[in-house]
Amino acid sequence: MAEKTTFEVMHEFVEPARKKISHGSWDYLMGAAETETTHRRNRLALDSLGFRPRVLRDVVNVDCGTEFLGHKLRLPVILAPIGSMQDFVEDGGAAPARAAARFGCLHMLSSVCAPGVEAVAKAAKGYPKIFQIYVRGNDQWVDDLVTQALDLDYSAICFTVDLDYYGRRERDKAKRYKPTARRHQVPHEDQRRFSWHNIERIRGKFDCPLIIKGIATPEDALIAADSGIDMVYVSNHGGRQLDHCLGSAAVLPQIVEALDGRCKTIVDGAFMRGTDVVKAMALGADFVGIGRLQGLAAAAAGEDGIVRMLELLEQEIEGTLGMLGVTSYGELDSGYVSAAPPPYFGGWHPAFPLVDEGY
């Protein structure tokens, strides 16, 4: 168990993270594309939902857990893929993989994250992990990488499909900064050619759970279901790709309704608190991806920081479920949330109102 005296609230990860990493790495972690409108809408979509709690329920025993492919998890949380995790913590993708195994959630490794698919598999040997792929080669290249990951006992394969063109991340450009994952970047032509035909070919060849990350409309979610995809990952890349998109939590209900149970659903995009996770579950998500918060915890205190962040997230989720009058996610539905005016906020980040401005 991570040391409990170091971090007691989520915003306490912010200051040490900011101090320990470079200015360029900080802006890469916390920034987004162009005007950062999509990034702001991700948070606004969550803050525009209010809870409708029920009372006088027996909430002595609250279960925050769920299952993934038959494996019991403490939280319905996936540590989302971060391509340059090595910029925040020395051992890169191995740190969240070990943290996930210690705590009891899931980690999704990015294919452009050091120390690579094999080393991360060894770091959390025997524990379920997901491998996320950016397409950087032809069909044979894809097949070889999928085969390698499955041979290393990764439990599922995810293809990210919203990176045909690299988003104009102006904080990075203004500093002439490139994260380590992009310093030896290869052309994206194979990613740009990648289509539903490729997905169908892969589905026909490999008998493993497949996830598509980057779905933002019910129309594409239905095509994914028709193509045999097991999990639809609702995401706009944390606002890092196409600017002026809708927030993930805003499009999630439409996608869940369209799928009608045909696929499991993952969602990410500005999820920073336990209340955020519970809102997603009430809207029909099965899992929630945690990106920036994971990066903050890793930068602040490495593997132990990520474990502690997950412990705090569990406390927040348990309290939220109990105060809503439910003991499990199965008791939630959309009736527990309602549209609400977002709170006025003038500080650094809506999820961390106690952090001083200036970060």
N, C-alpha and C positions, 0 to 999 in steps of 0.2 A: 504494500500500500504506500502511496506517495506521502511525503511529509505534509501533515495537515496544518502546521503552524505557519507555513510560508505564504500560502495564498488562501484567503478566506472568502473572497468575492471575485467575480470575473474581471472587474476592471483593474485588479492588482497585477494582471499579466502585462498590462499596457506599458507602464513606465520601464520595467527592466527589459522588455522586448525592444523598445525604442532605443535604449541606451546600448544594447549589445550588438545590434546590426547596423550596417551602413545606412546612410540616408537613401541611397539608391535602392537598397534591398527593402527598406521600410516602404518607400513609395510603390515599389513593385507589389508588395504584399497588400497594402491598403488602397491602392489606386485602381483605376479602371480605364476604359477607353474614352477618348475624345472629351466630351463634356461631362462624362461620368453620370449621365442621366439614367441609364439602365441600372447602374449600381445604386443610385439613390431610390429608384422606383422599387428595387428589390426590398429595401428596408421599409419604404413607405407602404408597400403592399401588406407587410406584416403589422406595421403600426396602425394601419387602417382597419384592423380587425379587433373587436372587443369581445371579451368573454361574457357568457350568460351562465353563471354558476347556479347549480342546484344545491339545496341544503337538506339537512336532516337525513343524511345517508350514512350508512356504516362504512367508514373509510379507514378502518384500523389497518387493514392489510392492502396496501397499494402495490401493484406489480408494474414496474417500469420496463420489464423485459419484453422480448419478442423472439421470433425464430427466423433464421436464415438458412435455407436448405437443410432443415432438420437440426441446426446447431442453435442452442439456446444462447441468446445475447442479453446482457444486462440492460442495454438501451437500444432503441431502433435507430442507431447512429452509425454512419459510415464516415470515417476520416477521409475526406475527399482527396482526389489526386492533386498534388502540388508539384509541378514540374521542376522547380528549383528549390525544393525543400533543403537541399544542401547549402543554400545561401543563408538559412536561418539556424541550422543545427549541423554540427560537424559530420555526423554519420547519416545525414540525408534521410532517405526513405526508410532506413532501418529503424529509426527512432519511433515513428508512428506505428510501424508494424509491431514492434515489441510492446509499445504502450497499449495497442489494441488487444494484444494477447494477454497482457497483464490484467487489463481492466475487464475485458469481455465484450468488446464491440468489434467492428470491422474496419479494416484499412484497405483502401484502393490505391495501388501503386501506379504512378504515372510511368509510362515507357520512356520518358525523357528525364527521369529522376535518378540521380546517383544514390547508392552504388550499383544499381541495376537489378534486374529481375532475379538473378541467381543468388546474389548476396543477400537480398531482402528475404528471399525464401528461406535461406539458412538462418536469418536473424530471428524468425518466428516459425521455426520448423514445427509442423504438425498442427498449426492453427490455421483456420480458414482465412484466405486472403483473396482479393480481387485484383486482376491485372488490367490496367487501362491502356489502350493503344492509340497512338497517333500514327496514321498511315504514312510511312516514309519509303515505301517500296512497292513492287508489283505483287501479284497474287502469291507468288512463291515466297516472297519476303514475309507477307502476312502469315501464310501457313506455317512457315518455319518458326515465327515468333509465337504464334498461338500454341503450336506443338510444344515448344520449349516451356512455356508457362504451365501448360497442363501437365507436362512431365515433372515439373517442379511442385505439383500439387496445389496450384492456384485453383480456387473453387469456382471461379466465374471469370469470364472475359468481357471487357467493356470497350466499345469503340466510341471515341469522342468524335462528333460529326459537325461541330460548329466552328472549326478552325481552318476552313478552306483558304481564308486570307487572315493574316495575323492582324488583330485589332490595333488601331493606332492609340497606343497607351502614351499619352502626351507627357505624363510625369517622367516616364523613362526617356522619351525622346528629348525632352528639354534638358535633361542631364547627360544626354549621350550615353545612357546606361543600358546595358544588356544583362539580364540574369544569366547565370552560368548555363542554363539549359539552352540558351539561344546563341551563345558565343561561337558555336560551331554548327550553326543551323544549316540544314540541307534544304533544297527547294521543296515546295509543297505541291508539286504537280500531281503526285500520286494521291495526296489527300483530296485535291480538287477533282480528280477523276472518280474518286470513290463514290459509289451510288448504291441504290437499293438492290441492283443486280449483284453487286459484290456481297452485300449482306445476305442475300438469298443463297449465294454460292457457299459462303461460310457456314450458314445454317445447315445446308445440306451435307457438308463435309464433317463438321465437328459436333459431337454429341456432348455438349456442355452448356451450362447456363450462359446466355448471351444478354448483354445490356447495351443499350444505345444511350449515350449521354449527349445532351444538347437538343432535346426535343422541347419545342416551345409552342406547339399548336396541337389541337385535337386531331387535325387532318394527318399530321405526320405520326402521331401516336397510333392512329388506326392502321396506317401503313406498316408500322413496326409490328403491331400485333398480327397483321396478316402475313408478315414475313417470318413469323415464328419466334420473335424476340420474347425473352422471358421477363425482362424488366425494362421499363421505360424510365429514363433518368431525365426529369424535367429540370432544365438548366439553361441559363444564358451566359454561362462561363463567368459568373460573378460580376457581370457587367463589363468584362474585359474584351469582349468581341464587338458585336454590332451594338452601336449606341442607339438610344431611344427605343429600346424594347419595353414591353410590359414586364412588371415584376413577376418573379416565379410564383409567388403565392397567389397572385392575381389570376394566372392562367391555370394553376393546378386544378381547381374544381372542374373546369371545362374538360380537362384531359381525363381526370378520374371518371367523370360522367360518360365520356365517349368510350373509354375502355371497358367500362361495365364489368370489371373483374377479370378481364382476359389476360392482363399482365399485372405484375407487381409494379409499384411506382415509387421512385426515389425523387427527392426534390432537394435543390440547394439554392443559395442566393441570399446572403445577409442573415443567415441563421446564427445567432450569437448567444441566445439565452434559452433556458428551459421552456419558458412560455412560447418561444418561437417554435420549438419542436412540437409542443402539444397542439398549437394551432394547425401545423401541417398535418398532424395525425387526425385532427378533427375534420379536416378538409379531405381526408381520404388517402393521404400518403401512407406508404408502408415503411419507408426509411427516410432519414434526413441526412444530407451530406453537410459536413462541417469543414469549411475551408479556412477562411481568415482567422477564425478563433483558434483553430489548430495551429496555424502558423505563429500566432501571438504566443501561445503556450509553449511551443517548441523553441521559439527565439528566447523566451524568458527563462526557461529552465529545462530544455531538452526533453528527453523521454519522460522524466519524472513530472515535468510541467504538464505534458499532455495527459498523463494519468490523473494528475490533480484536477485539471480542467474537466475531465470526464466525471470525476467524483462530484465536483460542484454542479455540473450539468445534471447529474442524477438527482442531487438534492433538490435542485430547482424544479425538475420534472415531477418528482414525487410530490412535492408540496403543491404544485399547480394542479395535478390530477386530483389530489385529495380535496383541495379547496373548490374544485369544480363539482365535487360530489361523485366522482367515479373512482373505481379501483383498478381499471385497466383501459387500454386503448380501445378494446372491443366495445366498451360502453359509450365511447365518444361518437358523435356524428356532427354534421354541420349545424345542428341546432344549438350547439354549445358556443358558437361564435356568431357575430353579427357585424355588419358594416358599422364603422364608427369613425368620427373625425379624428385624424391623427393628432397626437399631442403637440403643442408648440414646443419647438426645440431650437436652441440657439448655440449649443455647445459643440464639442468635437465629434461626438458620435451618439446617435439616439440610443444605442444599446448600453452605452457607458456614460450616463449623465453626470456621474461624480468625478469624471476625469477632467482636470483643468484644460482649458483651451490652450492651443499652442502646439499640439502634437501634429 
